[in-house]
């Protein structure tokens, strides 16, 4: 999978994750500002970890 397609795929996946993380963290924090801040940080970190994971996965699968 090329990097551009992988990046778009990961953004869509992270958007879905942002929604459910926001809802769950709202239940935990009870505050939308804290919930959205936490969710944003989590999603940004997860986005880059996912891209690295996919690149490593492709290297092992192609061998």
C-alpha positions in Angstrom: 0.0 0.0 0.0 1.5 3.4 -0.9 2.1 6.0 1.7 -0.5 8.5 0.5 -3.3 5.9 0.5 -2.2 4.6 3.9 -2.2 8.1 5.3 -5.8 8.7 4.1 -6.9 5.4 5.4 -5.4 6.1 8.8 -7.1 9.5 9.0 -10.5 8.0 8.3 -9.9 5.3 11.0 -8.7 7.9 13.5 -11.8 10.0 12.8 -13.9 7.0 13.8 -11.7 6.5 16.8 -12.0 10.2 17.8 -15.7 9.9 18.1 -15.8 6.9 20.4 -12.8 8.1 22.4 -14.5 11.4 22.9 -17.7 9.7 24.1 -15.9 7.4 26.5 -13.6 10.1 27.9 -16.6 12.4 28.4 -18.1 9.6 30.5 -14.8 9.5 32.4 -14.1 13.2 32.7 -17.6 14.6 32.7 -16.4 17.6 30.8 -16.4 18.1 27.0 -13.3 20.4 27.0 -11.2 17.8 28.8 -12.7 15.0 26.8 -11.9 16.6 23.4 -8.4 17.6 24.5 -7.6 14.1 25.6 -9.1 12.6 22.4 -7.2 15.0 20.2 -3.9 14.1 21.8 -4.7 10.4 21.7 -5.7 10.6 18.0 -2.6 12.5 16.9 -0.3 10.0 18.6 -2.3 7.0 17.3 -2.2 8.3 13.7 1.6 8.3 13.6 1.9 5.0 15.4 -0.6 3.4 12.9 1.4 4.6 9.9 4.6 3.1 11.4 2.8 -0.1 12.2 1.5 -0.4 8.6 5.0 0.2 7.2 6.6 -2.4 9.4 3.7 -4.8 8.7 4.3 -4.4 4.9 8.0 -5.1 5.3 7.3 -8.4 7.1 4.5 -9.5 4.7 6.6 -8.9 1.6 9.4 -11.2 2.8 
